[in-house]
Amino acid sequence: MVKNLLLIRHAEAEFPDSDTRDFERNLTANGTNQATILGEYINKLPLKLDAIYISPAFRTLKTAKLIAEQVDYTPRLMDAEELYDATENLMKAFVNRMDPQFQHVAIVGHNPSIAELFAYLTRSIRTYSPATCAWVALAVNEWSAVSSDMGIEKDYYYPGMS
């Protein structure tokens, strides 16, 4: 059996300022457009997401909701507090604890942890600009069996990619 994981960095967010906490940063107009385009792209992939795990920061929630609005099915949106300000080790442990009933999952998170998780799973480095999505296939029956260097990159995309 193969588990499929989409690793998504949130779309472009407002710059931090003294009036807004990092957690509350929203998407820019460009970020809203990026997330919409990314959702349309994901809808064309040959898989249907069972669930999208989301950091609770405003920018990740908005990215995930815009993606979900573009797909012609209804993935479960799963709040995952530990994805905000996550370390690489926390990300690894998070994947191992994901619900085993889910076959096709997306994680909408932050850099650098999302890029570090991709590197851990595939042993390759990719740039993770805002709204980047990498599809990683894992030859496992259970998420708990996922470990280093077992992921196969099936796709890599960001809006505007040529």
C-alpha positions in Angstrom: 0.0 0.0 0.0 1.1 3.6 -0.6 0.3 6.6 1.6 0.4 10.0 -0.2 1.4 13.2 1.5 1.2 16.7 0.1 3.6 19.0 2.0 2.3 22.6 1.5 3.8 25.9 2.7 1.1 28.5 3.3 0.6 31.1 0.6 2.2 34.6 0.7 1.4 36.4 4.0 1.5 40.0 5.2 4.8 41.1 6.6 4.9 41.2 10.4 4.4 44.5 12.1 4.2 45.8 15.7 0.4 45.8 15.6 -0.1 42.2 14.5 1.1 39.0 16.2 2.9 36.5 13.9 0.1 34.0 14.5 -2.5 36.5 13.2 -0.8 37.4 9.9 -3.2 37.1 7.1 -2.7 36.3 3.4 -1.9 39.1 1.0 -4.1 39.6 -2.1 -1.3 37.7 -4.0 -1.4 35.0 -1.4 -5.1 34.5 -1.8 -4.6 34.2 -5.5 -1.8 31.7 -5.0 -3.9 29.5 -2.7 -6.7 29.5 -5.1 -4.4 28.5 -8.0 -2.8 25.8 -5.9 -6.2 24.4 -5.0 -7.1 24.2 -8.7 -3.9 22.4 -9.3 -4.4 19.9 -6.5 -7.9 19.2 -7.8 -6.3 17.9 -11.0 -3.9 15.5 -9.2 -4.8 11.8 -9.5 -5.7 11.5 -5.8 -8.4 12.9 -3.5 -7.3 14.2 -0.1 -8.9 12.5 2.8 -7.7 15.2 5.2 -5.8 18.4 5.4 -3.9 19.0 8.6 -3.5 22.7 9.3 -1.4 24.9 11.6 -3.8 27.1 13.4 -2.1 30.4 12.3 -4.5 32.6 10.2 -2.3 32.3 7.1 -2.3 28.5 7.0 -6.1 28.3 7.8 -6.9 30.7 5.0 -4.6 28.8 2.6 -6.2 25.4 3.5 -9.7 26.8 3.2 -9.0 28.3 -0.2 -7.5 25.0 -1.4 -10.5 23.0 -0.1 -12.9 25.4 -2.0 -11.2 24.5 -5.3 -11.4 20.7 -5.1 -14.5 18.9 -6.2 -14.6 16.7 -3.0 -14.6 17.5 0.7 -11.4 16.7 2.6 -11.6 16.9 6.4 -9.9 20.0 7.7 -7.9 19.0 10.8 -6.6 21.6 13.2 -3.1 20.6 14.4 -1.7 23.1 17.0 1.7 21.5 17.0 2.3 22.5 13.4 2.7 26.2 14.3 6.3 26.9 15.1 7.2 23.2 14.7 10.7 21.8 14.8 11.8 19.2 12.3 11.6 16.5 15.0 8.1 17.5 15.9 7.1 17.3 12.2 8.5 13.8 11.9 6.6 12.7 15.0 3.5 14.3 13.8 3.5 12.3 10.5 4.0 9.1 12.5 0.8 10.0 14.6 -1.5 10.9 11.7 -4.8 9.0 11.6 -4.2 5.6 10.0 -7.6 5.7 8.3 -6.3 8.5 6.0 -4.6 7.4 2.8 -4.1 10.8 1.1 -3.1 13.6 3.4 -1.9 17.2 3.1 -0.1 19.2 5.7 -0.3 23.0 5.4 2.5 24.4 7.5 5.4 26.8 7.7 9.0 27.1 6.7 11.5 25.9 7.6 9.8 22.9 9.1 7.8 21.9 6.0 11.0 22.0 3.8 12.9 20.1 6.5 10.3 17.4 6.5 10.4 17.1 2.7 14.2 16.7 2.9 14.0 14.1 5.7 11.5 12.0 3.7 13.1 12.3 0.3 16.8 13.1 1.0 16.6 15.9 -1.5 16.4 19.7 -1.1 13.6 21.8 -2.6 13.0 25.5 -2.4 9.8 26.1 -0.5 8.6 29.6 -1.5 5.0 30.6 -0.4 2.3 28.2 -1.8 4.7 25.5 -2.7 3.3 21.9 -2.7 5.3 18.7 -3.0 3.6 15.3 -3.4 5.5 12.5 -1.6 4.5 8.9 -2.0 5.4 6.6 0.9 5.4 2.8 0.5 3.9 2.0 3.9 0.6 0.7 5.3 0.7 2.9 8.4 1.9 6.5 9.0 3.6 5.2 12.1 6.1 3.3 9.8 7.2 6.4 8.0 10.9 7.2 8.4 13.9 8.9 6.7 14.6 8.5 3.0 11.6 6.5 2.1 9.6 9.1 0.3 9.4 9.4 -3.5 8.7 12.8 -4.9 5.8 12.4 -7.3 5.2 16.1 -8.0 6.4 19.6 -7.1 4.5 22.8 -7.9 4.0 26.4 -6.9 1.8 29.0 -8.6 3.6 30.7 -11.4 5.9 27.8 -12.0 6.8 27.4 -15.6 
